[in-house]
Amino acid sequence: MLENHAKLMRFFSDSDEVVGRKKLQKMIYILKKCDVPFEEKYQFHFYGPYSEELTLRMEELCNLGFIDETKEEKKSYYQYRYRLTDEGKQFLDQYPIDLPAMEGQIGQMKDKSSRFLELVSTMLFFEDLPREEVKAKVFTVKSKQNYTEGEIEEAWQFIAQLRTANPKA
């Protein structure tokens, strides 16, 4: 088993369950930007940062029986739920992985909508730019989401809160 797969399993051990593929992508990206050492490579995509590597690792973990993926039919789409299986828990007991504590950050993100996490991850993708340029990028690349200046300010506060929970070493 590769270390990166085990890191994802540890994430699910700490999170209990994640609802939604988009939310999962954003949560891992945001944790990575908060210096949790996930190694998946991300590119900017329709819904913000996206990792094909993460998608493939999740598929492998599901095929191995370590992660359970449940597909639920909603009105006009399918939603996916992910959780660590008993086999996954047993594996982690045998192969402990050293990661910073992330339960608090995970809990905070689980309380937020996928739309909000899409905003946060998009802002983090462009965070090397000055704040005004980040805002301009959001209004350009996420124009259909109709984010407000208030939501952008809330996202900056949320980012600071997450990073305080796991300060850079």
C-alpha positions as CSV (number, residue, x, y, z in Angstrom):
1,M,0.0,0.0,0.0
2,L,1.3,3.4,-0.9
3,E,1.7,6.1,1.7
4,N,-0.6,8.5,-0.2
5,H,-3.4,6.0,-0.1
6,A,-2.9,5.6,3.6
7,K,-3.0,9.4,4.1
8,L,-6.4,9.5,2.5
9,M,-7.6,6.6,4.7
10,R,-6.4,8.6,7.7
11,F,-8.4,11.6,6.4
12,F,-11.5,9.4,6.4
13,S,-10.7,8.0,9.8
14,D,-10.7,11.6,11.1
15,S,-13.7,12.7,9.1
16,D,-16.1,9.8,9.6
17,E,-17.9,10.6,6.3
18,V,-17.7,13.0,3.4
19,V,-20.7,13.7,1.3
20,G,-20.0,14.7,-2.3
21,R,-17.1,14.3,-4.7
22,K,-16.7,18.0,-5.2
23,K,-16.6,18.5,-1.4
24,L,-14.0,15.8,-1.0
25,Q,-11.8,17.4,-3.7
26,K,-12.0,20.8,-2.1
27,M,-11.4,19.5,1.5
28,I,-8.2,17.7,0.5
29,Y,-7.0,20.7,-1.5
30,I,-7.7,23.1,1.4
31,L,-5.9,20.8,3.9
32,K,-3.0,20.6,1.5
33,K,-2.8,24.4,1.4
34,C,-2.9,24.4,5.2
35,D,0.3,22.3,5.1
36,V,-1.2,18.9,5.7
37,P,1.2,16.9,3.5
38,F,-1.2,15.5,0.9
39,E,0.8,15.0,-2.4
40,E,-2.0,15.0,-5.0
41,K,-1.4,17.4,-7.9
42,Y,-4.2,19.8,-8.6
43,Q,-5.1,21.8,-11.7
44,F,-7.8,24.5,-12.1
45,H,-11.0,22.9,-13.5
46,F,-14.7,23.8,-13.8
47,Y,-15.3,23.7,-10.1
48,G,-12.0,25.1,-9.0
49,P,-8.9,23.0,-8.1
50,Y,-9.3,19.4,-9.1
51,S,-7.0,16.4,-8.8
52,E,-7.2,13.5,-11.2
53,E,-4.7,11.7,-8.9
54,L,-7.2,12.0,-6.0
55,T,-10.0,10.6,-8.1
56,L,-7.9,7.6,-9.1
57,R,-6.7,6.9,-5.6
58,M,-10.3,7.0,-4.3
59,E,-11.3,4.5,-7.0
60,E,-8.4,2.2,-6.0
61,L,-9.3,2.5,-2.3
62,C,-12.9,1.7,-3.1
63,N,-11.9,-1.3,-5.3
64,L,-9.7,-2.6,-2.4
65,G,-12.6,-2.4,0.0
66,F,-11.0,0.2,2.3
67,I,-13.4,3.1,1.4
68,D,-17.1,2.7,0.9
69,E,-18.7,4.8,-1.8
70,T,-22.5,5.0,-1.7
71,K,-24.3,6.5,-4.7
72,E,-27.5,8.3,-3.8
73,E,-30.0,9.5,-6.4
74,K,-31.2,13.1,-5.8
75,K,-33.7,15.0,-7.9
76,S,-31.5,15.9,-10.9
77,Y,-28.1,14.3,-10.0
78,Y,-26.3,11.7,-8.1
79,Q,-24.5,12.3,-4.8
80,Y,-21.7,10.2,-3.4
81,R,-21.0,9.4,0.3
82,Y,-17.5,8.2,1.3
83,R,-16.5,6.5,4.6
84,L,-13.7,4.3,5.8
85,T,-14.7,0.6,6.0
86,D,-13.9,-1.8,8.8
87,E,-11.2,-3.3,6.6
88,G,-9.8,0.2,6.1
89,K,-9.7,0.8,9.9
90,Q,-7.9,-2.6,10.4
91,F,-5.4,-1.6,7.8
92,L,-4.7,1.7,9.4
93,D,-4.2,-0.1,12.7
94,Q,-1.4,-2.1,11.0
95,Y,0.0,0.8,9.1
96,P,-0.2,4.0,11.2
97,I,0.5,7.1,9.2
98,D,2.0,10.3,10.8
99,L,-0.1,13.3,9.8
100,P,-0.8,16.6,11.6
101,A,-4.0,16.7,13.6
102,M,-6.8,17.7,11.2
103,E,-10.0,16.7,12.9
104,G,-10.9,20.3,13.8
105,Q,-10.2,21.6,10.3
106,I,-12.2,18.7,8.8
107,G,-15.1,19.4,11.1
108,Q,-15.1,23.1,10.2
109,M,-15.1,22.2,6.5
110,K,-17.8,19.6,6.8
111,D,-20.1,22.3,8.2
112,K,-19.7,24.4,5.1
113,S,-21.4,24.0,1.7
114,S,-19.6,22.7,-1.4
115,R,-20.2,26.1,-3.0
116,F,-18.4,27.8,-0.1
117,L,-15.5,25.3,-0.2
118,E,-15.3,25.9,-4.0
119,L,-14.8,29.6,-3.3
120,V,-12.2,29.0,-0.6
121,S,-10.2,26.5,-2.7
122,T,-10.3,28.9,-5.7
123,M,-9.0,31.7,-3.6
124,L,-6.2,29.5,-2.3
125,F,-5.3,28.5,-5.8
126,F,-4.6,32.2,-6.6
127,E,-3.4,33.2,-3.1
128,D,0.1,34.2,-4.4
129,L,-1.6,37.2,-6.0
130,P,-2.6,40.4,-4.1
131,R,-6.0,40.1,-2.4
132,E,-7.7,42.5,-4.9
133,E,-6.4,40.4,-7.8
134,V,-7.7,37.2,-6.1
135,K,-11.1,38.9,-5.8
136,A,-11.0,39.9,-9.5
137,K,-10.0,36.3,-10.5
138,V,-12.9,34.9,-8.4
139,F,-15.4,37.3,-10.1
140,T,-14.0,36.3,-13.5
141,V,-13.5,32.5,-13.3
142,K,-16.5,31.9,-11.0
143,S,-18.9,34.5,-12.4
144,K,-21.8,32.0,-12.6
145,Q,-21.6,31.4,-8.9
146,N,-22.4,35.0,-8.2
147,Y,-20.1,35.2,-5.1
148,T,-20.5,38.5,-3.1
149,E,-17.7,40.6,-1.6
150,G,-19.1,39.5,1.8
151,E,-18.6,35.8,0.9
152,I,-15.1,36.5,-0.2
153,E,-14.3,38.3,3.1
154,E,-15.9,35.4,5.0
155,A,-13.7,33.0,3.0
156,W,-10.5,34.9,3.9
157,Q,-11.6,34.7,7.6
158,F,-12.2,31.0,7.2
159,I,-8.8,30.4,5.6
160,A,-7.1,32.3,8.5
161,Q,-9.2,30.2,11.0
162,L,-8.1,27.0,9.4
163,R,-4.5,28.0,9.3
164,T,-4.6,29.0,12.9
165,A,-5.8,25.5,13.7
166,N,-2.7,24.1,12.0
167,P,0.0,26.8,11.9
168,K,2.8,26.5,9.4
169,A,5.9,24.8,10.8
